[in-house]
Structures are given as structure tokens and as C-alpha cells.
């Protein structure tokens, strides 16, 4: 074993790395004379034995005497995917610039993506941004505590205010009834007296809950952060659930994305086997295509966003325009800003290890490009996706840009003039077709091949050219808008109900289309022609979006009751409400898990599913925290900015003259007029 481990270092002395002390120490290490024989033996044993072997990080870092050895890691990548990993436990006198020579890996110098790091990659002292982020989070926590205490105090006052009038009323009315009963009993007998001792019912004015407490503006802001009402919103069934099938679609799509990211981010670290073996165990297996196709869950979200945006705004046409955009911006941005600040300033302080440099490397883009995230243009700035901040938030930028393009379309549809309404429908169809044409044109021009990011060949990035660009991804969004048009039209004028055979055929066809898109991929280049690649990429997402839209339409119109029941199960209610926060935090959690690793692993479907379930649980737990801290309070604050609705006039209900609540001999009057 010793000979095998020293083979990479036999020529290290001849490569003459700088400084000279490193050369001398490497020679001593090979001769088992560095510090001591046991120290040299331990260092050689902790080094790589072959390619894709990360050695033993802990064994190297614990070599005695302390500070004599340093763990160094070399990784060659193709884009984001690690192709080769080697590590060595080197003398502390060898700087990072000498590592390739010391490990006899100079053939990797020309690799475009090469990482060479030494040590535990622990972050240094807190920066000013880290302190500001920490203080901001502490202030939010204080607001949550203050709001919860204030709300608790209000609830106690409400309970006391409700209890005292009830107690006094019951005492007075019971006492009067008993006295009147005694007097009548002396005249009319014991039976009538016993009946009169039963206390009369409590008036509705006293039994009804007290009105909401009157608060000042500051108290309203503080109570918006209270935990109790926000927890009630999350965990109690929603009274206004309308399109309940959407909740199942949201939850399943989010879980699908987490499933894909679990293995995707593992490729950033690498495996303890050659990448060809990893491809054979993953891309070469038909069962893995569902994981490989997780990116289609994003198209499901685009469809739902286009549908909900269109349906809601067509019901409130006065909001279409700048007001709708401002409300959307205020709803999304506070939660995004807090997640971004944590990722950019604090995430690198949460761990260490040989791969931990990747966390700081990915967060480094935030120092330059954070503003593009808050303006929702981060899918264009920076031009290179690898330099972006919180790279997964390209979806928010894309969705926001589609929303802006869709506002004029919705304004046309909200018109009472039929030609303008038809023009809106024609525009949606044109935008769907434009996305297909743009994709089919851009990919050949840029020379990109591959059906997805995972199967794309080297060369221009599929992400930069196509994947995060709204003009290539907008087809599902505007298919959702067309679905909103249809359902609004059905609600206004009604429509014929499909027979069972037709609705069943539509459901089966939609499921077949989704299955075809997901399972039709293959990573073997000879399986596709280039034009086949381009056709698949251009058409697959519109087809997938249309199929999901058909299923949603069948559920909403009650043509697929069993599917609607399945997607509307109460188990989906809470995760659906946490979708936005879970979307923001889950990549940070998965990255933290993999980048804190100290050894490479072999891919296993069982391990993949186990880690996926763990990551999903962690993601939704953290999503609850983020929702209570920022997302739900910010939604409550937006409600405070909205104009108050005028209270409806009281409903006048006639009361019969012989009612016990009316004074004897009084004419009929409304209950509202009675004291």
C-alpha cells in the first residue's frame, strides 16, 4: 500500500515546486523522514490511492504534531460536474501553488475548471455585511416575539371583556327570573314557578365575539409578526380553498425539484468512481429519467403562475397594471432579500471541510450581482450563469418578466369589447408559438446539443443560451393564461359538460403526453440526430405544460373527480402554503449537506432517496421558520397598505311582535335597532 501511495510523489522532488522548503519536505516525506516515520506514514496513508479518491481528511488534519500536515484537494470539472478528484496530505510548507506539482498532476493545468484548495476552508471573521445580516435577523425575531406577546395580551383582554358581561347578564337575569317566578308561584301554583326559574337565553349581542381591538399604526405593524395567527394560517384548513387541486400540484412539483437537486448538487462534489460509471448508474437507467426530468416541475410552476395571475386579475380588473406589479414585488421581495442576505453573508460561516470552498465560491457572486436578484433581472445579469448570485432564483426573474409581458394581454382580455378580448387570446397563442420558434432557432445558432442540462455536451452553456430565458420558457406560462381565460368564460356564460368518455380520454391523453416527455429522453448521442435534439427541446416543454393544463382544467371543472380528490388531499395544504419559502431555502440546505462532506460516496438509488426525504423535511422545517419570520408578516403588512373595505350595512331582520326580546305593546322593529 505504501508503494502505491508514494507513486504519485516519486517525481515530486524533480518538479522543484516553490518554495525550496517544500521540495525538501516532500523528499523527506517520500523517504519516511518528515518529522518522524510515523508522521510520514500517517500522511501518506491519508493521501489518495487512485483517481476519484479523496483520501482521509480527518486523518490528515489530526496528524501529530499539529500543524505539520495540510490536506489538499484537486478537482477537475466539466461545467458543474466533477470528473476527477485527488487529494494529498502534504507538508505544511507547501503552498497551494505547488500542489499540482507535488501531486504529479500537472497534466490538469490546462483544464478550464480546476480547483486546488488546502486546509479546512473555514471562513474568516465576520464581514460588515454578515454583522448587518445577523442584526437584521435578530430584529425580525424581536418583532416576532413582541407581536406574539401583544397578540396574547389582546386575546386575554378579549376573553375578559366577553366573560364579564356574560357573567353579569346571567346573574341579573337569573335573579330577576327567580324573583318573578316566586311571585307568580304564590298566585298560580308551583308548576308555573318551576318553569320560570329557567334563565332566559343570552342575547346575541353578548354571545357574539367582541369586535377586533382598535390598534394604532405601530401596534398593527408589530402584531403582523405575531406567531399565533400566522401559525393558524399555515396549519388550519383554508376556508377559501377554491382550486384545491393546485395545492397538490404545487407540493408534488416542489418535491420533484428537491429530488432533482439532491443528486444534481452531489455532482458538484463528485463520486468515488469514474464519471462513466456514474453515468451508467444514472443517465443510462430508464428509472432515472424521472429524476433527470425534474426540470419540468419548473414548467408546472410557470403554468400555475400564468393561470393564477390571469384568473385573479381578471376577477379584479381595476388592479391590472402598475398596482398589480407593485403588489407582486412587495409580496416576493422581502422574503427573497432575507434569504439572499443569509446566503451571501452568513452561509459560508456555517461549516468547514475539504469541499466547503464551494459554498464561498458560489456565494461570491452575490457581492457583485445581488442587485440583479432584487430587480428580477438575474437571468440576464450576469451573462454567465456561473457568476450569478443564488443561481436557482433565475425562475423568479423569468416569472416576473412573463408577468410584466402578460399584463397588457390581461388588460385586453378585461375589456368589454369582443375584438379586444379575442386579440388577447391571439396574443397568448402567438407568445406560445414564439417560445417554440425562439428555442428552435437559438440552439443550432449557438451550437448547443443535449436535451437537458445534464445531457448537454461541452461548449456553450445550455443554461446561458436557453434554460433561464423568458423568450424560450414562456410557453407554459401563457398556456396557463389561456386556461384562465377559458375558466372565466365558463363562469360568465356557462358551458356544456363533457361526457365521461371524452373527459377520460383527455385525462389519459394528458398523462400519456407527460410520460412521453419524461421517459422519451436518452443520453446516448447516436439515439438522436441534431435536429431531433432541437425538436425535443423546443416542443417538450409546451407539450408538458399543455398536458398539465388539461389535467388542471379537468379537476377544476369536476370532469376528473378522482384526480381532483387526490390532488386536493389535506396533506398537501400546509406544504403548498410553504412552497415559496421552501423553494428559496432548499438549495442552501442541500448545498450545505454536500459541501460539508469529508469523503466521496458511491451513487446508490437507495441513498439518493434517503437523502432526498431528509432534505425535503429539512427544507420544509426551515421554510416554516422563514415564513413566520418574513413571508407571512410581509403579506400582513401589505394588507395594511391596502384601502379598507367599507363595512356592509346591517341586515334588517323583522322580529315578531310577540318575541320575548321586544317590549310588550311595541311595533315590529329590526333587531339592529333594539338596544
C-alpha angles and dihedrals in degrees: 000000000000092000091051092050094048094050093089090053101046092098096035093103091054093054089063100211116195135285104044091229088067091055092051093047092049091053090050090048093054089048091048089243100112105120091321140341092257092050092049091047092051092049094050092047090052092054128090118282095195142348116308091024115122094192117215114314097185093045090054095045090050097051113133130266095044114245095023095105137038129198113232126189129199121192130178115201141188102214104309096340119096111227101176135016130186132166137190136190100227134181112274089240091071113093123214091259090062097050098093092051093044091053094042091241099127090127087076094060093098095050108120092218109042126151123193117178137161133198131016095309090227114171118249129233120325114278123223089259091053092052092047091050092048092049091048091052091048090051090051089051090051090052090051091051093044093047092048092051093047092050091048090052090050092051091053091050090049091051092049092047090051095045099049099056090044092051093046092046093050092048095048096043094044092050092048092047092051092050093047090047092054093051093048091045091060089056105032107027140260098291094063091044092055091052092050093056090072107101115239120247120279112260115253092240090063097039094052117091115261118260118267113282117264109244136183121241093264093050090050090054093048095047089053086073095051113130099215101065092038091052089048089054092050102043106027119080113266113250093205099051106148112154094032094168088071090068092061091046092051094049096045092046092051092049089048090055092049089050091054095044092051092067095029094061091045088065087061087066100035138223134268090245135062116283091241089062090048090051091050091051093047119016091032094057121085090212090061094058090085088060092043089052095054089113088075088071085073089060089053088056091048090053093048092046093052091046097048094041092051097042096047096044094046086057089052104035092167088070096055109114133029093349092059092050093048092050090050092048093049091047096051106031105065093056091044091049093053093047090047093050091050092048095046099042111021110025095081089056093061099077151358140210143114093298097037092098086078091068092055090041093056095042091050091082090065092070089066106025106033091111092061090061093052090048091045095236097109091116088068103029114083099032091211111067092209090067096052128114117242088357094199092065090077084101092065091051092048093047093048092051091050089049090055092049090048096054095078089046090054091047089057092047092050090057119108091223111097097214090057092048090052090047089057090055091048091050092053091051090048092051091051091051091044091058091053093048094045092053094046091051100042100050097058092042091054093041096236119156131184133074097245138010090266093056098036115121125234116282129061111020115255086210094057096044104039121347101077100029118110094214088061099038104040098093096090091044095057092040084060089050090053088051089054090051091053096048093047089051092050091050091051102044104009126234140225119271118243118238119247095256093054095046091047091050090051092050093048091046092051092050090048091051092050091048091049092052093047100041101033094078124103129180095212108107094209089059091068134045116219091255088050089057093050094045092050094048093046097046106029098076097047089048092049092047093048091050093050089047091054091052091049091049092050091050096046094047091046094243092125104040096167093049090046090050091051095049091044097055112137090239088075095053100085098038090049091056089051096049097108096048092043089051091054099045106035096078090052091052095047092046090050091052096050098037091054090058118118098194140037121250138207116249113253126171090219092052090046093054093044092052090044093057090047093049091048091052093048091046094054093043090054089043090059089054093048092045093051092044101045120346101060096036090052090050089052091050091052089055089055090056092052117092113262117252115241111250115252116251114260116271110246111223117181116233119210116248093240092056114128090228092062123078112250114268094017120132121243113285137166122275089235090061094051113094 
